[in-house]
């Protein structure tokens, strides 16, 4: 996904996948980026959901993110 924008951070990949289900149901393509499960060195837990720039506002609405200017972590 070219020029994807960050929509939200989650503590675990499982939480991000649950939120991504809401995006999928709304017809919004997404990408989850996470280091969980990789085998090198200490990892920061968590996952981030990215969407296309034109879908960012709708994705935030679907996820219930009120202030798009803040870094939201769930």
Secondary structure, 3 states (H helix, E strand, C coil): CCCCEEEEEECCHHHHHHHHHHHHHCCCCCEEEECCCCCCCCCCCCEEEEECHHHHHHHHHHHCCCCCCCCCEC
